[in-house]
């Protein structure tokens, strides 16, 4: 894949030569050097996070000896801190420099991740999770806002999809690496690997020459709309319900696979990431082409099928297939919802729109972890995944019948704000 110089900030426009026929300008470059570095940093940040995701439940069960219901509560504790900070992160990014906020938050995230090495009690573990939640909230909001500033608006859906694809790659490799390390080394080695990936991500992020875009239309007085995109709340609530299933899978898919006799539960996360990569290969063009509703509806159905198959799974083969289906669905739905949210906010509230999107994910994923743990303690994990499938189906119906009308063939807003090198 060729790399292009510059930021590709121009937009495709139909133009007429002075004495010639109307011609179309070439598509603006997406794969610039700065976008490539931003993707690398996002991948490494994801590796730092996902290398721990399937292994932390085992650490809590085996090393700290707590029950499944408590595991869900402890793992979701970072969401509490993230929700407290996330709305302010959008305000910070809109009012100040996204790159500086990103680097500071990423450095703090690495510092808190190193705290796992000292977390020998449940209390200290929860404190570490709270710190990670606060820093991750600012870090992810700033990283995605910076990426959207880099991506040409005419290719926003495609660019968001590829940027998110880096997280999918990390989801494929991180859990496999974490489970491989867990089988061969003490948990300390996994924590050290997470810190190393975070440090590498910080180094890559510091090399990104990000545009500094003035949010000239941003409000100068404090109001609810400065912290959450009010007109995007219905969409965010729907996304939170869909995210419940994602939280269930992240926290308990590995444990469920072990119960089914799966020899390598890391394969589940790899297939889930493969599903995301396949779907993002074409979904971005659908979204940019004004077919976001079609993409969202199809992706939601795939999520329902994946969670339902997980609940019904009685053998490893079905278990693995459910990961592929769920990954395909989330790979379509997440960039679609983020694009819709960003377009609702416009340029002046880009950081706020991104923060609102991630608030919805925080609520959904965190509540999904807690809900799955509570249901599993009484009825088993199959019942938990069945509940997630039913809730995702309900959210899909709400979107199709009540929310989708405003996004039918909605155009991508033109980029008009000036940019400077940062």
C-alpha positions in Angstrom: 0.0 0.0 0.0 1.6 3.3 -1.1 2.0 6.1 1.4 1.1 9.6 0.4 2.7 12.8 1.5 0.7 15.6 3.2 -2.5 15.4 5.2 -5.0 14.8 2.4 -7.2 17.5 3.7 -8.6 18.5 0.4 -12.0 17.3 -0.7 -13.2 15.8 -3.9 -15.1 18.4 -5.8 -16.6 18.4 -9.3 -15.0 21.3 -11.1 -15.1 22.8 -14.6 -12.0 23.8 -16.4 -12.0 27.3 -17.9 -12.7 26.1 -21.4 -13.3 22.4 -20.9 -15.8 19.9 -19.7 -16.6 19.2 -16.1 -14.1 16.9 -14.5 -13.9 15.3 -11.0 -10.9 15.9 -8.8 -9.1 12.8 -7.6 -10.1 11.3 -4.2 -8.2 12.9 -1.3 -5.4 10.7 0.0 -6.2 8.7 3.1 -3.0 6.8 3.8 -0.7 9.6 4.6 2.4 9.3 6.8 0.6 10.9 9.7 -2.4 8.7 9.4 -0.1 5.6 9.2 1.7 6.6 12.4 -1.6 7.3 14.2 -2.8 3.8 13.2 0.4 2.3 14.5 0.0 4.1 17.9 -3.6 3.0 18.1 -2.6 -0.6 17.4 0.1 -0.6 20.2 -2.3 1.1 22.6 -4.8 -1.7 21.8 -2.2 -4.4 22.3 -1.4 -2.9 25.8 -5.1 -3.2 26.6 -6.1 -6.5 24.9 -3.1 -8.6 26.1 -4.7 -8.3 29.5 -8.4 -8.6 28.6 -8.8 -12.4 28.5 -6.3 -13.1 31.3 -7.4 -10.7 34.0 -10.5 -12.9 34.8 -8.3 -15.9 35.3 -5.9 -13.7 37.5 -8.9 -12.6 39.7 -10.3 -16.2 39.9 -7.1 -18.0 40.5 -4.7 -15.5 42.2 -7.1 -13.3 44.1 -9.7 -16.0 44.5 -13.0 -14.1 44.0 -16.3 -15.3 42.4 -17.6 -14.8 38.9 -20.1 -12.1 40.0 -17.3 -10.1 41.7 -15.1 -10.6 38.7 -17.6 -8.7 36.5 -17.8 -5.9 39.1 -14.0 -5.6 39.5 -13.3 -5.6 35.7 -16.0 -3.0 35.1 -14.7 -0.6 37.8 -12.7 1.3 35.2 -16.0 2.2 33.6 -17.0 4.2 36.7 -13.9 6.4 36.4 -14.2 6.6 32.6 -17.8 7.8 32.8 -16.8 10.5 35.3 -14.0 11.8 33.0 -15.3 11.0 29.5 -17.6 14.1 29.1 -14.9 16.4 30.2 -12.5 14.8 27.8 -14.6 16.0 24.9 -14.6 19.5 26.3 -10.8 19.4 26.7 -10.2 18.2 23.2 -12.5 20.8 21.7 -11.0 23.6 23.6 -7.3 22.6 23.6 -4.8 20.6 21.5 -5.9 17.0 20.9 -2.3 15.7 20.5 -1.1 17.1 23.8 -4.1 15.7 25.6 -3.5 12.3 23.9 0.2 12.2 24.9 -0.4 13.2 28.5 -3.2 10.7 28.9 -1.2 7.9 27.2 1.7 8.5 29.5 -0.5 8.3 32.5 -2.2 5.2 31.2 1.1 3.4 30.9 2.0 4.5 34.5 -1.3 3.1 35.9 -0.9 -0.1 33.8 2.4 -0.6 35.5 0.4 -0.5 38.8 -0.8 -4.1 38.0 2.6 -5.3 39.1 1.9 -4.0 42.6 -1.8 -5.0 42.7 -1.7 -8.0 45.1 -5.1 -7.3 46.7 -8.6 -6.6 45.3 -8.6 -3.1 46.7 -5.3 -2.1 45.0 -6.5 -3.9 41.8 -9.7 -1.8 41.8 -7.7 1.4 42.3 -5.5 0.6 39.3 -8.6 -0.1 37.2 -10.0 3.3 38.3 -6.8 5.1 37.2 -6.8 3.2 33.9 -10.4 4.2 33.4 -9.7 7.9 33.9 -6.7 8.0 31.6 -8.2 5.7 29.0 -11.2 8.0 28.7 -9.1 11.0 27.7 -6.7 9.0 25.7 -9.2 7.3 23.4 -11.3 10.5 22.9 -8.2 12.5 22.0 -6.8 9.7 19.8 -10.0 9.3 17.8 -10.5 13.1 17.5 -6.9 13.5 16.2 -7.5 10.7 13.7 -10.7 12.3 12.5 -8.9 15.6 12.1 -6.4 13.9 9.9 -8.9 11.9 7.8 -10.4 13.8 4.8 -14.1 14.3 5.5 -15.0 12.8 2.1 -13.5 9.5 3.3 -14.4 9.7 7.0 -16.3 6.5 7.3 -13.6 4.6 5.5 -10.9 6.2 7.6 -12.6 5.6 10.9 -13.0 2.0 9.8 -9.3 1.5 9.1 -8.3 3.4 12.3 -10.6 1.1 14.3 -9.2 -1.8 12.3 -6.0 -1.3 14.3 -7.9 -2.1 17.4 -9.3 -5.2 15.7 -5.7 -6.3 14.9 -4.8 -5.7 18.5 -7.8 -7.7 19.5 -6.6 -10.6 17.4 -3.0 -10.6 18.5 -3.3 -9.3 22.1 -5.5 -12.0 23.6 -3.5 -14.8 21.9 -0.3 -13.3 23.2 -1.8 -12.9 26.7 -3.1 -16.4 26.9 0.2 -17.8 25.4 2.1 -15.9 28.1 -0.3 -17.1 30.8 0.3 -20.7 29.9 4.1 -20.4 30.1 4.9 -17.5 32.5 3.7 -15.9 35.7 1.1 -13.1 35.4 3.8 -10.6 36.0 5.1 -11.2 32.4 1.7 -10.3 31.0 1.7 -7.1 32.9 5.2 -6.3 31.7 4.2 -6.9 28.1 1.3 -4.5 28.5 3.5 -1.8 29.8 6.1 -2.4 27.0 3.3 -2.1 24.3 2.1 1.1 26.0 5.6 2.7 26.0 6.0 1.8 22.3 2.6 3.3 21.5 3.6 6.5 23.3 6.8 6.7 21.2 4.8 6.3 18.0 2.1 8.8 19.0 4.7 11.4 19.7 5.9 11.3 16.1 2.4 12.1 14.6 2.4 15.6 13.1 -1.3 16.2 13.8 -3.3 19.1 12.4 -4.4 21.7 15.0 -7.9 22.6 13.9 -9.7 25.5 15.5 -13.2 24.7 16.8 -14.4 28.2 15.9 -18.0 27.3 16.4 -17.5 25.8 19.8 -19.4 27.4 22.6 -17.5 29.5 25.1 -19.9 29.0 28.0 -20.4 25.8 29.9 -23.5 23.9 29.2 -24.6 20.2 29.0 -24.0 20.3 25.2 -20.3 21.1 25.9 -19.9 17.7 27.6 -22.4 15.5 25.9 -23.9 15.9 22.4 -27.5 16.3 23.5 -29.0 15.6 20.1 -26.9 12.4 19.9 -28.2 11.0 23.2 -30.9 8.8 21.7 -28.3 7.3 19.4 -25.9 6.9 22.2 -28.4 5.0 24.4 -29.1 2.6 21.6 -25.4 2.0 21.1 -25.0 1.3 24.8 -27.5 -1.5 24.7 -25.7 -3.0 21.7 -22.5 -2.7 23.6 -23.8 -4.9 26.4 -23.0 -8.0 24.4 -19.5 -6.7 23.6 -18.8 -6.4 27.3 -20.1 -9.9 28.0 -17.8 -11.3 25.3 -14.7 -9.4 26.5 -15.1 -10.5 30.1 -16.4 -14.0 29.8 -15.8 -15.5 26.3 -12.5 -17.1 27.4 -14.1 -18.6 30.5 -17.1 -19.9 28.5 -14.7 -21.4 25.9 -12.9 -23.3 28.6 -16.2 -24.7 30.0 -17.0 -25.9 26.4 -13.7 -27.6 26.1 -12.1 -25.2 23.6 -8.4 -26.0 23.6 -7.3 -22.5 22.6 -9.7 -19.7 23.5 -7.4 -17.2 21.9 -8.6 -18.4 18.6 -12.1 -17.0 19.5 -10.7 -13.5 19.7 -8.7 -14.0 16.6 -11.8 -15.0 14.6 -13.7 -12.1 16.2 -11.0 -9.8 14.9 -11.0 -11.4 11.5 -14.8 -10.8 11.3 -14.1 -7.1 12.1 -11.4 -6.8 9.5 -13.5 -8.4 6.8 -16.5 -6.2 7.5 -14.4 -3.0 7.7 -12.9 -3.8 4.3 -16.2 -2.7 2.7 -18.4 -1.1 5.4 -16.6 2.2 5.3 -17.4 2.7 1.7 -21.0 1.9 2.3 -21.1 4.5 5.1 -19.4 7.2 3.1 -21.7 6.4 0.2 -24.8 7.3 2.2 -25.8 3.7 3.1 -25.1 3.9 6.8 -28.6 2.7 7.7 -28.2 -0.5 5.6 -24.8 -1.1 7.1 -26.0 -0.6 10.6 -29.0 -2.8 10.3 -27.0 -5.6 8.7 -24.3 -5.3 11.3 -26.8 -5.5 14.2 -28.3 -8.7 12.8 -24.8 -10.2 12.7 -24.3 -9.3 16.4 -27.6 -10.9 17.3 -26.7 -14.0 15.4 -23.2 -14.2 17.0 -24.5 -13.8 20.6 -27.3 -16.2 20.0 -24.9 -18.8 18.6 -22.7 -18.3 21.6 -25.6 -19.0 24.0 -26.6 -22.1 22.0 -23.0 -23.3 21.6 -22.4 -26.8 22.9 -19.0 -27.5 21.2 -15.9 -25.5 20.4 -16.6 -25.3 16.7 -19.9 -23.4 17.3 -18.2 -21.3 19.9 -15.5 -20.2 17.4 -18.1 -19.4 14.7 -20.0 -17.2 17.1 -16.9 -15.1 17.5 -16.6 -14.6 13.7 -20.2 -13.5 13.4 -20.1 -11.2 16.4 -16.9 -9.6 15.2 -18.3 -9.0 11.7 -21.3 -7.3 13.2 -19.4 -5.1 15.7 -16.9 -4.2 12.9 -19.8 -2.6 10.9 -21.9 -1.2 13.8 -19.1 0.7 15.7 -17.7 2.8 12.9 -21.2 3.4 11.6 -22.4 4.8 15.0 -19.2 6.8 15.4 -19.6 8.4 11.9 -23.3 9.2 12.6 -22.4 10.8 15.9 -19.5 12.9 14.5 -21.8 14.1 11.7 -24.4 15.1 14.2 -21.9 17.2 16.1 -20.2 18.8 13.1 -16.7 20.3 13.2 -17.2 22.6 16.2 -18.2 19.7 18.5 -16.1 16.9 17.1 -14.4 16.1 20.5 -17.8 16.2 22.3 -19.3 13.9 19.7 -16.5 11.4 20.0 -16.7 11.6 23.8 -20.5 10.9 23.7 -19.8 7.9 21.4 -17.3 6.5 23.9 -19.5 7.3 26.9 -22.1 5.0 25.3 -19.5 2.3 24.7 -18.2 2.7 28.3 -21.8 2.3 29.7 -22.6 -0.7 27.5 -19.4 -2.6 27.9 -19.1 -2.0 31.6 -22.8 -2.9 32.3 -22.4 -5.9 30.1 -19.5 -7.2 32.2 -21.5 -6.7 35.4 -24.8 -8.1 33.9 -23.0 -11.2 32.5 -21.4 -11.9 35.9 -24.7 -11.6 37.7 -26.6 -13.8 35.3 -23.8 -16.3 35.1 -23.7 -16.7 38.9 -27.4 -17.8 38.9 -28.2 -19.2 35.5 -24.9 -19.8 33.7 -23.0 -18.0 30.9 -25.3 -19.3 28.1 -28.2 -17.4 29.7 -26.1 -14.3 29.9 -25.2 -14.4 26.2 -28.9 -15.2 25.3 -29.9 -12.0 27.1 -27.3 -10.0 25.3 -28.7 -11.3 21.9 -32.2 -10.3 22.9 -31.2 -6.8 24.0 -29.2 -6.3 20.8 -32.2 -7.3 18.7 -34.4 -4.8 20.6 -31.8 -2.0 20.0 -31.7 -2.9 16.4 -35.5 -2.6 16.1 -35.4 0.8 17.8 -32.8 2.1 15.4 -34.6 0.7 12.3 -38.0 2.0 13.3 -37.3 5.2 15.2 -33.8 6.5 14.7 -32.7 5.7 11.2 -34.8 8.1 9.3 -32.5 11.1 9.9 -29.5 9.2 8.6 -30.9 7.9 5.3 -28.4 9.0 2.6 -27.2 11.7 5.0 -24.3 13.6 3.4 -20.9 13.8 5.0 -20.4 17.4 6.2 -17.8 19.4 4.3 -14.6 20.3 6.2 -14.2 24.0 6.4 -12.0 24.7 9.5 -8.5 25.8 9.0 -5.7 23.5 10.1 -2.1 24.0 11.2 0.7 21.7 11.8 1.0 20.5 15.4 
